[in-house]
């Protein structure tokens, strides 16, 4: 890591998923004390941030239909770094957790540090946190696997159907252009075919969307896997697949551990 030897800094904070409900006191403090706050969030979140700081600037205008999102993310980084280089105390406030499904926060911290500026990240409540709470799921019970839907389609992944499977951004499943905000039924049908290698078509899956406002309810819609292609899907829809099989004991390891237990017990006695 390069030594910190310049005036100017950046902290990327998470504002949480639901407006005003999820932000930590530390993240709020960084926003209140910043010289400038850049935000990438719901318009309601932006208005709320302006109650904490007089200089809040939206990064959402950098997005555009048909524009490669990698260009947008690079522009976000450049925009924030420009203020850091002017010696300002900068905050990047990002919806949910700033380090989850967010390239720009990681990159701006990496770049700022390489140039000798202080930079770090503060977590926020993510969509995954909300999913576990709203659906009543403990990922420690049988395990949990998380994949971005398109990445899951593009690469050969080993899936354990005895654990939960969470697929993010199913609304743009199969998009290789990184320009679209939705794909369509034909793309989702391919995803269903891929999942059908591990799950029966009648397997119940949940479509989940975390509420933006505290007065709203989460979307929790249970459907059969075979109906997914025709379902109402948005950019924020997540799909949860519960286990389709029971966990299988690893008897070889269990036997080794039993022998080790006996050995340890014999030594201690």
Protein Blocks (a to p, Z undefined) as FASTA:
>chain_A
ZZdfbecddddddebjbehklpcfklmmmmmmpmbdcddddfklmmmmmmmocbdcdfkl
mgcehiafklmmmmmmmmmmmmmmnopacddddehjfkgopfklmmmmmmmmmnopacdd
dddddfklmmmmmnopafklnopadddfklmmmpccdddfkbccddehkllgoianlmaf
bfcfklmmmmmmmmmmmpcfklccddddddfbfkbccddddddfklmmmpccdfkbccdd
ddfbdcdddfklmmmmmmmmmmmmmmmZZ
